[in-house]
Amino acid sequence: MDRITESLSPIERRIIPYLNLDIGEIIKKSGLDKTTVLRALQFLKNKGLVELHSEKKIIINLGVNGIYYKKSHLPERKLLTLLETKNHIPLEEANKISKLSDNEFKVSLGVLKKKALINLSNGKISLTANKEELIKKFPEEKLIEILPIEKEKLEEEELFALQNLKNRKDIVEISEQKTITFQLTERGKQIAGKEIESDLIEEVVPELIKSGLKKKRFRRYDIQAHVPQVFGGKKHFVNQSIEYAKKIWTDLGFKEMTGNLTETSFWNFDVLFTAQDHPAREMQDSFFIKDIKGDLPEKKLVEQTKKAHEEGVGGSKGWQYSWSPEDAKRIVLRTHATSLSARTLYSLKSEEIPAKYFAIGKVFRNETIDWSHGIEFYQTEGIVIDYDANFRHLLGYLKEFYEKMGFEKIRFRPGYFPYTEPSVEIDVFHPEKQVWLELGGAGIFRPEVTIPLLGKPIPVLAWGQGLDRIIMDFYKIKDLREMYSNNLGILRGKKAWTK
């Protein structure tokens, strides 16, 4: 046992004299808190001195409303008592004189009707229960009287009553309790109840160094002993992923673009050569801010945009319709981050070209929420402005990004977007599901976009990629909503994005 005693920590030595008692008594006698005692028992278990046993129990207890109703009766009992003295009365009158809240009154009507104790007809409430039924306690009342109790001890009728009360606010509370007990091993019985002194060194402090360390021995440390897991503060895994993606773009020489979440339709749609009757500009696809209009930019850009839509620029025919400046003033939650690209292009001076920019931010779409769709999601946007830029450069940037994000198989398909030509859609292969997933679109801005913004048709490579699906794939998330649920148990298990 000498080798074991040499490795005993102070908290283990503190509880050993009381190991013949239960955990509650050990806490009292040792002066240690419950957590420390349990930790000491775990250390003793690692040394083969005790065996630990844990048991989980489901406890049913009274909620806030349950405590009140136990003293003053359930609402349905109050209403039933009222009807004994004043039967067959209008619902409004019964609600008033019962002194129940509107919600309690409605619930009581439903409960009593379900138990066939009342009848509702022509706006009046009538008592149909006999004297025996009036005296008899409801199963829900009987359950409230015996709480708290372990769920396993409930009989069938009580379980049925529990189910009924669970559907009502704050009447019952259900919690899980974990009970831990221990049992001494044969080796543990040899040491239990003894006072074990130790002159072994626990830690090196300045006073000890000054006095000297001659003839001093350190306590043995068990480096394999189980210790409580510590969860330090860290960034949300979505924010970590965004930072990782940002680093990819900055390492490639891109500068970051930022801007507002709300935008005028001019910057979100019109300057990007999206016709004003395009389906994406309908309320069914976009979120517009009601009764608010924004300001249009300087007249020259507005006139050039109007011309691009009505008759075309750079050799095109435009959309051949009458462009409305009022529609362009409508405020919308940005449906893509390409509005940032448009604003950035318009702000560039000729001496600042060539240039490369990226953005990562939220965009909004009027979607039906399910496991793969949300009304808001992150998008990574990028543009490259260069007189010598071409389509192969575009594919190269995209391939580089997705490879650095961890995708091995990438493919490009021809696509269509109002403001790019040629256009391409990007797919990555999902090895688990054995399918190709579409993650975004890209292309080279049309002259109808670049001429109004830059004054001439300079090649601009552009892309807009959904980032949420990339994050879902990396973290093996099956439901998009899990990304924003903020469940601490799930968040603690998420690792930082590293490749």
N, C-alpha and C positions, 0 to 999 in steps of 0.2 A: 504493500500500500504506500511505501515511501515515495515512489515515483509519482503516484497519483496526488498525494498531499502536497508535493512540491509544485504541482501545476494548478492547485486550487486558487481561484481568484478571491479577493476580499469578500465579494457578495456570496460566493459559495460557502466560505468558512463561516459567514454570518448566519446562514440558515441551517447548516449541518446539525447544530445542537437541537433543532426543532423538527427534524425530518420524520419523527414518529408522530407528528401532528398533521392535521389537514392544512390545506393552503391558507384558509382563512386565519387559522391560529398562527401559522408561520408569519403571516403579514403582521399580526398584532405583536407577537413576541420579538420578532427581529427588528421592527421599526422601519422596515423597507416597504416601498409601495408595491402594488400588485405586479406592475410591469417588470420591476427589478427582480422580484421573487421568481416570476415565470422565466425570466432570462437565466437566473442562477440554476433553476431546475433543468433548463435546456442544456446548460454547460455540464451539469452532473449526468445527464442522460448520455452526452457524448463520451463521458468517461466510463459508462457502463454501471453507474451507481444507482440510477433510478430508471423506471419506465414511465413514459408519459402517455396518457390516454385523453382524447378529446371527444366531446359529444355535442352535437348541435341540436338545439331545440327551437321550435317556432312558438313564440309567446303571443297570445292574443290579449290585448289590454284595452282599456277605455281611452278614447280620444277626448278632445276638449268638449265636444257636444255630448259624448257618451257620459262623461262625469256629471254634466248638468242634467241630462235626461234620467240618470239613475236616481237623482234626488227629487226631480219634479215630474217624472213620467215622460214616456215617448209622446210625440205630437199626436199620433193616431189614438192613443189612450185618452188624451185630453179631449179630442173631438168626439170620441165615443161616449165619454162621460157627459159631455154637453148634450148629445142627442138623447140621452136617457131622460133628461128633464125637459128638453125642448125638441120635439121630433117634427119631422116633415116641415122644414123651414127653407127659405130661399138660400141659395149658395152664398150670395153676397152678405146676407145677414149672419149666416153661420161663420163666415170668414171673419167678420167684424167682431162678433162677441166671443169667438174662441180665443182671441188674443194671440193667435199664431202668426208667424210671418207668412207672406204669400207663398214662399217656397215650401214651408212646413205644411201649410194648408193643402197645397196641391199634392204633396207626397202622401199626406194622411188620407186624402180621398182615394188615391191610387191603391194604397195598402189595404184600406178597409173594403174597397170594392173587390180587390183580388181575393180577400178572405170571405167574400160574400156576406158581409155584416151590414152593408148599407146598399141603398138603391138610389140612382140618380135619374131623375125624370123631370122634364119641363122646367129645368132651371132650379129644381128643388132637391134637397137631400133627405132621405127617409131611412130610419133605422129598421133593419130586417132581422137583427140578431135576437135570439131568445135570452132569457135570464141566465141560463147555464153558460151560454157563450159569452155573455157580458162579464161574468165573474171570472171565467177562465183566463189565466195569464197567457199572453202571446209567447211563442218560442223566443222571440227577440228580447222580450222583457226578462225571461228566465236566464238567457245568456248574459245579459248586462249585469245581472245580480251576482254571477259567479266569477266575473273577470277580476283580475288576470288569471289566465289558465294556459297550460300547454295545449297546442292544437291537437296533439295525439290523444289527449284525454277526452276530446269532445265526442259525443255520440252523434248518430246520423241526423237527428232532428236539430241538434245544436249546430252542426255543420251547415245545414240548410239555412238556419237563422243567421249564421255568420255571413254566408253568401249574400243574403238580403241586406244586412247592415253594411257590408263592404261597399255597396253601391251608393251609400249615402255619406255625406260629407262629415268627416271627423268624429264619427261615432265609435269606431274601433280602430286600433292601431296594431299592425302586425310587425313583429320584429324577430330577429334571429339572435339567439343567445348561445354562446359557445362556452361550455363547461369543461375545464381541464382538471384532471386528477392525476395522481402519480402513485407508483408502487415501488418499494425498495427492492433492489436485486439482492442476491446473497452477499455480494461485495459491498453493497450499500448498507446492509444491516450491520456490517462490521464497523462502520464509521459513523452511523447515525447516532445522534445524542451526545457526541463527544465535542469538547471544546478544542479546536485545533489552532494553536498559535503558530505564527510564522514570522521569521526575521528576514525573509527573502525580499529583495528589492523589487518594487512594483514599477517605479519610474525613476529616471535620473533627474534630479532637481539641482539648482545651483549650490544649495547647502551641502548636498551629498558630495558634489565634486570638490568643494572646498575642504571637506573633512577627510577626503581620500576614500578610495574604493577597495583598499586592501582587505582581504579575507571576507569580502561581501559576495553574495551569490544572488543571481537574478531568478525570479520565478519563471518556471517553464511556461511557455505560451503555446497554446494549441492553435496553430494557424488554420486548421481545417474546421474549427468550431463554427457552428451556425450563428450568425449575428443578424439582428433586425435589418431589413432592407431599408436604405435611406433614399428618399426621392428628393433630390435637389431641384431648385427652380431651374426651368429651362424654357426656351421659346417653343411656341406651338409648332407642331410638325409641319403645318401648312406654311408658316412663316419661314421655317428652316428651308423648306423646299424652294420657296420664292427666292431666298437669298442665294441658294445654290444655282438656280437658273440665272439670276442676275450676274453672278460671277462668271458664268460661261460667256455671256455677251460682253461683259467688260474686258475679259481676257482676250476676246476677239477684236478689241479696239472700238467697241460701241459706246456711245454716250447715252445716258438715260433721259427719257422724256417723261414729264409728269403733267397732270392737268385735272380738271374738275370731273366729277362723276355725272354732273348734268351738263348738257350741251344743247346749243340751238340745232334745229334740224338742218340749218345751212351747213354747219361744220360736220355734223354726223352723217348727212345724206347728200345734200345738194352739191357741195364742192367735190364730192366723190362720185359725181355723175350718176347718182341713183335717182331715177325718175320719180316725180312726186306722186305718181299713181302706182308705184312699186308696192307689192304686197307687204314687204318688210316695214313699210311706213304706216301700216294700219294699226289700230288700237289692239288688235288681236295678237300682234307680234311685238309691239314696242310699248313702253310705259311713257306716256306724255304727262307733263305737269299741267293741271287744269287751270284755265283762266290766267295764264302767265305767258307773255311773249318776250323774246330776247331782242337784242340789237344786232343788226347786220354789220359786217365789217365795211371797210372803205368802199366807196362807189365803184372804183375800177374793178375790184375783184368780183363784186356783185354783178356788174355788167358782163364781165367775161364768163362768169358761171351761167348767167341767164342765156348768153349767146350759145354756150356749149350745149345747153339743154334744148333750146328752140331750133337752132339751125346748124349747130356743130362748129368745131374749130379743128384746125390741123388736117383738113381734108375730109372730116366726117360729116354726117348729115344730122347729128344730134338725135333727140327723141321726137322732134316735130310736134310740139304742143306748146301751149301758152304757160310759161313758167310764172308761178305766183310768189312774190316776195313775202306775203303774209304766211304762207305755209312754211317758208324757210325760217320764220321767226319762232315757230313753235318750239317749246323746251321739252327735251326728251332725256330720260336716263340713257346714257350712252350705250348703244347696242354693240359697239366694238371699240377697240382702242385706236382704230384707224383715224379717228378724228384728231388724235394727238399727232399723228404723222402729217396730216393735212396742215395743222397749225404750224408744225415745225418747218415744213417745206416753205410755207409762206413767209416765215421769219428769216429764212436763210439769205445771206448776201452772196453775190457771185464768187467772192474770194474765199468763202467758206466751203466751196464745193471742190473736191469730193468730200463726203461725210457719211457717217454711219450712226444710226440712232436705234434705241430699243425702248420698250416700255413693258411693264408688267403691272396689271391692275384689274379691278373688277369691272365687268360689263353686265348688262341686264337684258333679259329677254322674257317676254310674256309666255312662259312655258307651263305646262301642267307638271307639278312636282311629283317625281317618282324616284326610283333607285338610281336612274341614270340622267335625270334632268332636274335642273333647279332654275329659279328665276334670276339668280346671280351666280357668276362664276369668274374665275381668273383667266385672263388671256395674256399671252405674250406677243407683243407687236414689234415689228422691226422694219426699217427702211435703209436702203443703201443708195445714195445719190452719187452717180459717177458717169461721166461721159462715155467711159469705156465698158460700163457694166453690161452683162448679157445674161441670158437665161441659164446658162451653165453655172455662172457665178451664184445665181439664186439657189439652184439645186445644191450647190456645194455648201453654202451657209446652212441650209436646212439640214442636210445630212450630218454636218459637223455637230450641230446643236443636239439632234436626236441621239447621235452616238454617245455624246458626253452625258446625256440624260439616261443612258443605259440600254437603249434599244439597239439590237443587233441587226434585225431585218427591217428595212425601210423601203417603201416603194412610192413612186409618184404616178398619178393619173391625171389626164387632161380634165380641166374643170371650167366652170363659167362663173365669173363675178362681174358686176356692172362696171367696175372701175379698173380692171386689169385685163390685159391681153398681150401675150398668152397667159393663161391661168392654169394652175395645177393644184391638185389636192394631195395631201400627204397621208399615207397609211403606215402603221407599224404592225408587226406581227405579234399576236398574243400567243405565246407557246402553250399556256395552260388550256385555253379555250380553242386553240388551233384555228383562229380567225384573224382577219386583217381588220384593225380598228382605224377609223378615220379620225384624225386629230386636228386638222386645220386646212386652211387654204392659203394660196400665195399666187404671185404673178408679177408682171411689170405694169406699172401704172399707165393707163391710156393717155394719149395727148389731151383728151378732154379734161383730165385731172391736172396734168403737169403744166400745160400752157397757161391756164388762169393763175395757178399758184406760183410758178417759177418764171413765167414770161416766155418760155420756150420749151419744146418737148425734150427735156433731158431724161435719159433713162433712169428710172427709179425702181429698184427691186423692193417688193413689199410682201409682208406676210402677217397673218394673224392666227395664232395657234392656241387652242384650248389647253390650259395648264392643269385644270382639275383632274381630267382623265389620266394625265401622265402621273399625277400624284397618287391617284387611286390605284393605278397599276403597280407602282413601286411599293406601296404599303399594303398591297393585297386587300384593298377595301372593296367590299361587294356592294355597298350602298353609298351613293354620293352624300347623303345626309349625315353619314357618320363623320365626315370631315369637319362638321361644325356642331356636333352634339355636345362637345366639351365634357364628356364622361371622363372623370379623373382616372378611373381604373384603366381605361383604354389609352389615354394620353401618356400615362406613366410608362406604358410598354412600348411606345413608339421610339424608334431609334433615329438618330440624326441621319440625314441623307448623305451618304458617302458612296463613291464609286471607285 
